Every structure is written in C-alpha cells, then in structure tokens.
C-alpha cells in the first residue's frame, strides 16, 4: 500500500534551517509529484511547493521562494524539504503529499512533522 | 496568490444536506478543472474527498459530491452523519502552483 512516512518533530532557533524528509513506499516513486503543505497551529492549509517525478523541476509559492528548497533522492525514494531563515511564524505541521502525475489530486499524505521555532 | 474563499462554518442536523462554497477567480477555480476537496479531522492529515471538480476516489462515500459554476466550486454532503464533523478545504491549481481555500468547519448539530 502507498505510504509516505515523514521524519520526526524538530525544535529550531530563529534564523536556523530545518530539513524534513518524506520517505515513499508502495508505488513507483519516479511516477508522481510530491508536494509540501504546511499548517500553522489553529490555521488552514498552505501550499508551499512541489517537485516533479524526475526531480529536475520544482515550483514554490512566492511567499517562500527564497527560503525553501525541495529535493528528491530516487535511490532511497525520499523527498526533502528544507526551509531556511526560520522565524516564529514558521512553527507549523509540515505535510508531504503525493499527486499522481497530472491529476491535481493529493491522494496520499504523510503523517505530518511538527516544526517548532523558538528561542 | 490569495487563498480561495470559503465560509468559516456550516452546520446541519443528521440526515440533512449541506453545501460548502469555494470562490476564486478565473485564474484558478474558474480556469480549469483541477479543483479538489479535502476533509481533515483534528490532529490528522487531510484526506481527499473529491478531485477534478466532481470525481470521487475509490472508497469515498457517494454522500460527497462536487460541482463548479464559473469561479465558484461547491462540495455537498448529503445524509449528514456525526463523523462528517471536521474541517473541509478546497484546493485549486493555478499557474504551476496550487492554492487552498480558507477552510470550513462543519458542525453536526
């Protein structure tokens, strides 16, 4: 069965970077897009960015354009999301989600990773 | 890209039908059929209910249905049940990216 398993909770100081992983299993990893979505405490869902099936193309929302980097490692079926220059407002649960190629449908989600930014 | 507009809350009694709207622009909701809907229970990851405006994934109850008119998409839940109490989000493709709605809390009275 399809599974996306994310890395654990992190606590970071303001100004630091965080790298969250998302390990896929149960399907052909190179077929589908992986998106990152975050949710601040008590707030709604916010789309952050996406990486293509081959890993050679990414797209990010303008809000994070200069602070986020998404990469994928085909050898381990893992996608990474790195967010730099952290501030308190980045405290949130970060989710990865799979989009079958060209469907616009986030059909499987990771369990989420809580990132807390605090001094 | 601004979030799509949803009502903050909608409520209904068991067995009733409710509809949640999702209003965007001609660049997102009105511009194509990549509109999806997600249900999220507290502390859980979102779950897809509807994709491509009105398609239901395997395993999703036919009590959930989606539609679109112009720049507004809608999710209808018929035969409301206690377990439908959750937050609901619409999502639309827009210019190589995606945007979510503001979210709607559904309360079953």
Contacts between the chains, C-beta under 8 A, distances in Angstrom:
chain1	res1	chain2	res2	distance
A	35	B	98	7.1
A	37	B	46	7.8
A	37	B	100	7.6
A	44	B	3	7.0
A	44	B	87	8.0
A	44	B	89	6.5
A	44	B	100	6.3
A	44	B	101	7.5
A	44	B	102	5.7
A	44	B	103	4.1
A	45	B	38	7.4
A	45	B	40	7.7
A	45	B	46	6.6
A	45	B	89	5.2
A	45	B	91	7.7
A	45	B	100	4.4
A	45	B	103	7.1
A	46	B	100	6.6
A	47	B	91	7.5
A	47	B	97	6.6
A	47	B	98	4.4
A	47	B	99	6.2
A	47	B	100	5.9
A	49	B	97	7.9
A	50	B	97	7.6
A	50	B	98	7.6
A	59	B	96	4.7
A	59	B	97	5.6
A	60	B	97	7.7
A	61	B	1	6.7
A	61	B	97	5.7
A	62	B	1	7.2
A	95	B	45	5.9
A	95	B	46	7.4
A	97	B	46	7.8
A	103	B	34	8.0
A	103	B	51	6.4
A	103	B	52	7.2
A	104	B	33	8.0
A	104	B	34	3.1
A	104	B	35	7.7
A	104	B	36	6.2
A	104	B	51	6.4
A	104	B	52	6.5
A	104	B	93	5.0
A	104	B	98	7.7
A	105	B	36	5.5
A	105	B	48	6.0
A	105	B	51	3.5
A	105	B	52	7.0
A	105	B	57	7.5
A	106	B	36	6.9
A	106	B	38	7.3
A	106	B	46	7.4
A	106	B	48	6.0
A	106	B	91	7.3
A	107	B	48	5.6
A	107	B	51	7.7
A	107	B	57	6.4
A	109	B	45	4.1
A	109	B	46	6.0
A	109	B	47	7.5
A	110	B	45	6.8
A	111	B	45	6.1
A	112	B	45	5.7
